[in-house]
Structure formats: C-alpha cells, structure tokens
C-alpha cells in the first residue's frame, strides 16, 4: 500500500526515491514540483497542518 498525503490547492506529497535516497515528492495538480529530503523542505510548499493522509482500503 502506498502512502499519500493531500492538501489544499491540489498539493500532494508522495514518498519516492532519488537515487538510493528516500524523498518526499511534492506535486501540485499532478505535476512534479520538487523532491524534498526533509519535512522542513516540504513545509516551504504547503502548511503541514493542512495535509491529510489518504488511506486505501482493501475490498
């Protein structure tokens, strides 16, 4: 199951890999904006308090 957090204005944060390093990928309306190496970097794009985790439920 893949984690994903969404926020206002079409922002989405998804985990990813940059080389062999784990990153938090920031997207807006489906377009890639940045690969962030820390939560502080993500906070430059979106207020962390506004993010909600999307949970996929199995049928």
Buried (B, 14 or more C-beta within 10 A) or exposed (E): EEEBBBBEEEBBBBEBEEEEEEBBBBBBEEEEBBBBEEEEBBEEBBEEEEBEEEEEEEE
